[in-house]
Amino acid sequence: VKNGQALLWAPCTGSSIQRWAFDDTGSLSIVDTDTSPGSDGFQHGGECMDFDTKFWLPKLQTWACAHSDNQRWRVESVPGGSRIVQDASCADGGDGCKCVTAVEIGGYAVGLDAGVTVTAAQLYPCEVKGFKTQTFELLNDDKQGFPKNMPVRYGGNMCLQPQIVQVPHFDAVAFLTPSGDISLVAINIGDTEI
């Protein structure tokens, strides 16, 4: 897990990149990234959920934990689960707060092809408590894990994780022919025969 990777929801697999911890500083970090030598958060407190203040979209990303305002969150119970509020976005009295929001958007929002649709994690004004795209389950299937080892689930079986760019082995395109058949073309774009 590296600095600047966009956050999105992907099918829950139990992968270590889908396990989060919420600590007493208000940081949400990916479990074990503090002890993973390949992580930018190695020996820096891990990789935390971070609001990217420089991107033109209200993008959430991973960044080495600094416990700064753009990495400080509050978890609130709401009907149907929990919502995640950015403390720094709240005006005096709690008005104007922004919440983590699941947004269906083109892949460009997370560094993928624009033609792909993803469910990205973005920061939008908080809606009424229990608003569907701002309500998450912070528990494992066995209803345990919060606050030290949990997925952030959305819509049942989608879990929050960083978008980790992997070099593809194939590129593919499919066409629906006039006769109703599907024609699929797959091209090996790697350096080795497969």
CORFENNOR-V478559 format. One record per residue. RES is the residue in one small letter. SS is DSSP state (alpha for helix, beta for strand, coil for the rest). OMEGA is omega in whole degrees, 0 to 359 (999 if undefined). BURIAL is I if it has 24 or more other ideal C-beta (glycine too) atoms within 12 Angstrom, else O. Layout:
RES,SS,OMEGA,BURIAL + RES,SS,OMEGA,BURIAL
This chain:
v,coil,185,I + k,coil,175,I + n,coil,173,I + g,coil,178,I + q,coil,180,I + a,beta,178,I + l,beta,178,I + l,beta,176,I + w,beta,178,I + a,beta,179,I + p,beta,180,O + c,coil,180,I + t,coil,186,O + g,coil,180,O + s,coil,180,O + s,alpha,179,I + i,alpha,177,I + q,alpha,180,I + r,coil,184,I + w,beta,174,I + a,beta,177,I + f,beta,185,I + d,coil,185,I + d,coil,174,O + t,coil,182,O + g,coil,179,I + s,coil,172,I + l,beta,183,I + s,beta,175,I + i,beta,184,I + v,coil,175,I + d,coil,179,I + t,coil,175,I + d,coil,184,I + t,coil,179,O + s,coil,184,O + p,coil,180,O + g,coil,182,O + s,coil,174,I + d,coil,178,I + g,coil,181,I + f,coil,180,O + q,coil,176,O + h,coil,181,I + g,coil,178,I + g,coil,178,I + e,beta,184,I + c,beta,170,I + m,beta,189,I + d,beta,175,I + f,beta,181,I + d,coil,183,I + t,coil,183,O + k,coil,182,O + f,coil,184,O + w,coil,173,O + l,coil,178,I + p,coil,189,I + k,beta,170,I + l,beta,186,I + q,beta,172,I + t,beta,175,I + w,beta,179,I + a,beta,186,I + c,coil,176,I + a,coil,180,O + h,coil,178,I + s,coil,182,O + d,alpha,182,O + n,alpha,175,I + q,alpha,183,I + r,coil,187,I + w,beta,175,I + r,beta,178,I + v,beta,180,I + e,beta,173,I + s,beta,178,O + v,beta,177,I + p,coil,179,O + g,coil,179,O + g,beta,182,I + s,beta,170,I + r,beta,184,I + i,beta,186,I + v,beta,174,I + q,beta,184,I + d,alpha,185,I + a,alpha,182,O + s,alpha,185,I + c,coil,175,O + a,coil,177,O + d,alpha,180,O + g,alpha,175,O + g,alpha,180,O + d,coil,175,O + g,coil,181,O + c,coil,175,I + k,beta,184,I + c,beta,170,I + v,beta,185,I + t,beta,175,I + a,beta,186,I + v,beta,173,I + e,beta,188,O + i,beta,177,I + g,beta,183,O + g,alpha,179,O + y,alpha,182,O + a,alpha,182,I + v,alpha,178,I + g,coil,177,I + l,coil,178,O + d,coil,182,O + a,coil,181,O + g,coil,179,O + v,coil,175,O + t,beta,179,O + v,beta,171,I + t,beta,185,I + a,beta,174,I + a,beta,180,I + q,beta,183,I + l,beta,182,I + y,beta,177,I + p,beta,180,O + c,coil,175,I + e,coil,178,O + v,coil,179,O + k,coil,182,O + g,coil,178,O + f,coil,191,O + k,alpha,186,O + t,alpha,176,I + q,alpha,181,I + t,coil,185,I + f,beta,173,I + e,beta,181,I + l,coil,182,I + l,coil,172,I + n,coil,178,O + d,coil,180,O + d,coil,178,O + k,coil,176,O + q,coil,176,O + g,coil,181,I + f,coil,7,I + p,coil,191,I + k,coil,184,O + n,coil,189,I + m,beta,167,I + p,coil,170,I + v,coil,187,I + r,beta,176,I + y,beta,175,I + g,coil,176,O + g,coil,187,O + n,coil,175,O + m,beta,184,I + c,beta,181,I + l,beta,177,I + q,beta,174,I + p,beta,174,I + q,coil,180,I + i,coil,183,I + v,coil,177,O + q,coil,179,O + v,coil,182,O + p,coil,174,O + h,coil,184,O + f,beta,166,O + d,beta,184,O + a,beta,175,O + v,beta,179,O + a,beta,180,O + f,beta,171,O + l,beta,183,O + t,coil,179,O + p,coil,179,O + s,coil,179,O + g,coil,177,O + d,coil,175,O + i,beta,177,O + s,beta,182,O + l,beta,176,O + v,beta,177,O + a,beta,183,O + i,beta,175,O + n,beta,180,O + i,coil,178,O + g,coil,181,O + d,coil,182,O + t,coil,176,O + e,coil,175,O + i,coil,999,O
